[in-house]
Structures are given as structure tokens and as C-alpha cells.
């Protein structure tokens, strides 16, 4: 079967460990391609343009919106975040499973355009652990951390629109669970329409020859 790839949308609370999970997933399994998001926020220490994000100005981002160059985009904590369209389409056609690490607003926009996308929400094992992870980054003030915790409360209201939740407690277990979910999605009838049609045709031809 020559299949297009699966579009996998991964969301989660800030601090839940999405980024670490996705980087490890694409290292362990070669069939994944991690889409690089575009943002107007400033790079954090150690982040590299074109590897972690495409860092652009507000004007550059808005030009892409105007020219239909984004699959989705959203505002978050005063900045734009979004998914460039060309990278995603190219990799799906090549059979790669493309991961979009985006917020809930963006996930809903992707689902509207790609109804067969698999939506995953990454959860921390507890609220206390989420706070510990945010504090442990040592990159943000207590007020920003509080804002991110408040945002998590808001986001928790939208989790029921996702297909699956995964709890990021033990890294390796969580990665294996995500890979199992995506592999299962490859075998749904909606992902194999051409193959099903071909088998149906062969069955009719076989019966007609007897």
C-alpha cells in the first residue's frame, strides 16, 4: 500500500513536556517528521532559528497569513504561532507521519481542514508536577508561570475535543504509547480507501473469471 502520512496534532499544557517527547519520538522512529512552527516571540537561550522555530516579525507573519501560507495560526501570550503549509503537505505526500505541536486553537483549525488528523493531548501526571517543571526551566518569572498555570485551567476545558490523551510521566512509556496510537490510525478504513477499492476490484475480476 502506498499511503499518505498521518497528520498528528500534539497539544498540551506549557511545561507538560511536549517538546521533549516529540524530539525523542522522531529520534527513535524514522517515519516521523516534526513540523517546525513559526512564531513572532523572541528565541529563548539555546534556541536556533530553523531548528526550534522559524522566528519572524509580526509583519512577516501577517504577510504569510494574507497569502494562504499557513495551515493554522493563533495568538498566545502576546505572540503569533503557526504552521507553514508547504512543509506539511510535502512530507505527507512522501508518506511521512507529520507532527504538529500546537495549541488548542490551532488544533481545531487543523481538524477543520484535515478531518482525519489524529489529535493528541499531553498531560502532566499532576498539577504540582506541572508547576515544578515550569519552575525548573528557570527561564520565566513567577508571574509568567502563574499565567501559564491559569492558561492550563482554560485549556483543560477543551481536552474532550481531542481523540486521545497521553500522560507524560515516564518518557519512554509515553513515546511508545504515542507511536502505537499513530500506527493504529494507519489501519483505519479512511486511511486506506485506494487499497480497499483495489481489493474490491480484484475480487470482482476474480469472480468474473470463474
HELIX and SHEET records of a PDB file:
HELIX    1   1 UNK A   18  UNK A   28  1                                  11    
HELIX    2   2 UNK A   58  UNK A   66  1                                   9    
HELIX    3   3 UNK A   85  UNK A   93  1                                   9    
HELIX    4   4 UNK A  104  UNK A  113  1                                  10    
HELIX    5   5 UNK A  127  UNK A  136  1                                  10    
HELIX    6   6 UNK A  142  UNK A  155  1                                  14    
HELIX    7   7 UNK A  156  UNK A  161  5                                   6    
HELIX    8   8 UNK A  171  UNK A  185  1                                  15    
HELIX    9   9 UNK A  189  UNK A  191  5                                   3    
HELIX   10  10 UNK A  193  UNK A  208  1                                  16    
SHEET    1   A 5 UNK A  32  UNK A  34  0                                        
SHEET    2   A 5 UNK A  97  UNK A 101  1                                        
SHEET    3   A 5 UNK A   7  UNK A  12  1                                        
SHEET    4   A 5 UNK A 118  UNK A 123  1                                        
SHEET    5   A 5 UNK A 164  UNK A 167  1                                        
SHEET    1   B 4 UNK A  54  UNK A  55  0                                        
SHEET    2   B 4 UNK A  37  UNK A  39  1                                        
SHEET    3   B 4 UNK A  79  UNK A  84 -1                                        
SHEET    4   B 4 UNK A  70  UNK A  76 -1                                        
END                                                                             
